Amino acid sequence: MPHRLTAMLLAVSLSALGAASAGATDAGPACTPPYLMKAGEMQCGSHLSFDVKADDKADSAIELTWKGRHYHLAREATTTGAYHFDDPKTGLTLIQIPAKSMLLDHKHMIRLADDCNPVDGSQVASK
């Protein structure tokens, strides 16, 4: 039963994020987060890790390494002030808020890694 509740909450969260990014013009203009994007090796609360590299200085995409595989995630516009990167082909989504980063698989509705922060405190200047 707890797994079913977690899946339902994740579905609602991803649905809200998708609505925010897809309907940025409906809810208002997309906003730029007021904090720097986190990059580098990310260590998570679950003792998992992944690596984030900014693709360009405009932070329109990132290269993410997860479990030995490399993924290209494009930045999605949001009205929430969070960084949101997505790879629709694989279903990987990276959400960054000031306190943490979360890696999600929105195709299978699972949270892959949570409470992730850079090992060395690395951040990338955003434009």
N, C-alpha and C positions, 0 to 999 in steps of 0.2 A: 504494500500500500504506500509506503513512503516514496518508493521509486515512481509510482504513478503520479503522486502529488508533485514531485520534483519535475517530472516530464511536463505536467500541466503548467506549472509556473514558468518553466523554460519556454514553452510554446507561447504563453502570453507575453513574456518579455521579448522574445524574438519577433513576435507579431507587432508589438509596439515599436520596436526598433525599425522594422521594415516599413511600417506606416510612416514613421518620422522621416526616414531617408527617402522613401518613394514619394511622399507627399510634402516635401519641404516647401513647395510653393503654396500649398493649401494651408499649412499651419503657420506660415510666415517664412521669411528668408532663412536659408541655412546659415549657421553661425560658426565662426572659427573658435575653437576651444581657447580659453584664456590662460592655458598652461602649456608647457612644452611636452611634446610627444616623447614617450619613453622608448629607448632603443637599447640594443646590446643583448647580452645573455640575460634572460628573465628566469628567475627562480620562483617557483610557485609554492603555495602552502601545502600542496599535496606531494611535495618533493619531486615534482616533475619540472622540466625546464624546456624552454624553446629560445630561439634567437631571432631578433628583429633587426633588420637593416633598412634604413631609409633608402628608397629607390632613387629619389632626387631631392633637391633642396626645397621643392614646393610641397613635399610630403603628400603627393597625390597617390603614392603607392608604396608598399613595403615588400621586402623579401623576407619571408618567414621560414625558418627551419624548424621542423617538428618531427621528432622520431626519425631523424636521418634523411628526411625528404624536404625538398625546397618548394615553396609555394609563392606565387605572386598574388598579392591581395591589393585590390584597388580601393582607394578611399571613397567612401560614400558620404554624401552630404547628410547632415543631421540638424535638427533644431534643438537638440538636447545639450550641446556643448561637449559631447563626448567624441573621442576619435573612434571612427567605425571603419574598419577595413574588411573587405569581403572578397572571396573567391567563389563565384557562383558555380563553377565547374565542380569543385571538390566539396563545397559546402562549408569551408572553414570561414569563420568570422572572428576577428579580433576587435574587442571593445576596450578602450582605455578611458578611465576616469582618473582624477587626480590620485586617488588612494590605491588603485590597483589596475591590472589588466586581466582580461578574461578571454580565454580561447574557447570558442564554441563550434560545434558541428551542427549547423542548422538543418542539414538534410536528415540527420538521424535524431535531432532534438536532444543532444547531450552536451553537457558542459565538460570539456576536455581538461581544462586547467583553470584554476581560479586563484585569486589573491597573489598574482604574479607581479614582481617588481624587479628592476634591473639589479644585477649582482653588484655592479660598480656605480650605480646611480646615474648611468648615462641617459642623456636626453638630447633630442634633436630640435634645433630651432625650427619653429613652424612659421609659415607665411600666411 
